Amino acid sequence: MANSPHGVVAGTRQVWSPEQKRAILAESDDPGTTASEVARRHGLHSSLLFRWRRVLLAEQRTSAAAAPSTYIPLALPPPATATADVPAGSGLVEIELAGGHRVRAATGADLTRLQGAIAALLGR
């Protein structure tokens, strides 16, 4: 057993501070290493690292849920009526399409013809 490439995991229970756990977890997050390597370096089992990670994620979720909301109530004024700006009797509608095409039609124009003109401009 002296020729074993694996390190010996400590047989006694060790108490780790939260700062030590976070440091070890940060070390295990490095893409150049594995959880097993980090665990061996610190004399603990890799399953303990995964348990610490689960507990830390649960704590982060709980603290995020308990954090005060960043919602700020906002009251907007009512939209200005556009009918006041348009003189009575002016019944022109202008539609601007993608590609710079514009269609102008009088209010009350035949919708089928208007749809046909738009379809022709769009190439459909």
C-alpha positions in Angstrom: 0.0 0.0 0.0 3.0 2.3 0.3 3.3 2.4 -3.5 -0.3 3.6 -3.9 -0.5 6.8 -6.0 -3.5 8.0 -4.0 -3.2 10.1 -0.8 -4.6 8.9 2.4 -7.8 10.6 3.6 -7.6 11.8 7.2 -9.4 9.4 9.6 -10.3 12.0 12.1 -13.0 14.6 11.7 -11.8 18.1 10.9 -13.8 21.3 11.3 -13.6 23.7 8.4 -14.5 27.3 8.7 -16.9 28.8 6.1 -14.0 30.8 4.6 -11.9 27.7 4.3 -14.7 25.9 2.6 -15.2 28.7 0.1 -11.5 28.8 -0.7 -11.4 25.1 -1.3 -14.5 25.3 -3.4 -13.0 28.1 -5.4 -9.9 26.0 -5.9 -12.1 23.1 -7.2 -13.8 25.5 -9.7 -10.5 26.0 -11.5 -10.9 24.3 -15.0 -7.3 23.1 -14.8 -8.0 20.7 -11.8 -10.6 18.2 -10.7 -12.5 17.9 -7.5 -10.7 14.7 -6.7 -7.3 16.4 -6.9 -8.4 19.3 -4.7 -9.9 16.9 -2.2 -6.7 14.8 -2.0 -4.6 18.0 -1.5 -6.7 19.0 1.5 -7.1 15.5 2.9 -10.9 15.1 2.4 -13.3 13.1 0.3 -14.5 14.5 -3.0 -18.1 13.9 -2.0 -17.7 16.4 0.8 -16.7 19.0 -1.8 -19.9 18.4 -3.7 -22.0 18.5 -0.5 -20.4 21.9 0.4 -21.2 23.1 -3.1 -24.8 22.1 -2.7 -25.1 23.8 0.6 -23.4 27.0 -0.6 -25.8 27.1 -3.7 -28.8 26.6 -1.4 -27.6 29.4 0.8 -27.1 31.7 -2.2 -30.6 31.0 -3.5 -32.1 31.7 -0.1 -30.2 35.0 0.3 -31.1 36.0 -3.2 -34.8 35.3 -2.6 -34.6 37.2 0.7 -32.9 40.2 -0.9 -35.0 43.3 -1.2 -36.7 43.8 -4.5 -35.2 46.3 -6.9 -38.6 47.1 -8.3 -39.4 50.7 -8.3 -43.0 51.8 -8.9 -43.4 54.2 -11.8 -46.4 56.2 -12.7 -46.5 57.6 -16.3 -48.7 60.4 -17.5 -51.5 59.4 -19.8 -50.5 59.4 -23.5 -51.1 62.6 -25.4 -54.1 62.3 -27.7 -53.0 62.4 -31.3 -56.4 63.4 -32.5 -55.8 67.0 -31.2 -52.8 67.4 -33.5 -54.5 66.2 -36.7 -56.9 68.6 -38.3 -60.5 67.4 -38.8 -61.3 66.1 -42.3 -57.6 65.0 -42.9 -58.0 61.3 -43.5 -54.6 60.2 -44.7 -52.9 57.1 -43.4 -49.2 56.5 -44.1 -47.6 53.1 -43.5 -43.8 52.8 -43.6 -42.6 49.3 -44.5 -39.2 47.6 -44.1 -36.9 48.4 -47.0 -38.0 52.1 -47.1 -41.3 51.6 -48.9 -44.2 53.8 -47.9 -47.9 53.4 -48.6 -50.3 56.3 -48.3 -54.0 55.7 -48.3 -57.1 57.8 -47.5 -59.1 56.7 -44.6 -61.9 54.5 -45.8 -59.7 53.0 -48.6 -60.5 49.5 -49.8 -58.6 47.2 -47.4 -58.2 44.4 -50.0 -56.5 46.7 -52.4 -54.3 48.1 -49.6 -53.3 44.6 -48.6 -52.6 43.7 -52.2 -50.3 46.8 -52.6 -48.4 46.0 -49.4 -48.0 42.4 -50.4 -46.7 43.5 -53.8 -44.2 45.8 -52.2 -43.0 43.1 -49.8 -42.7 40.6 -52.7 -45.3 38.1 -51.4 
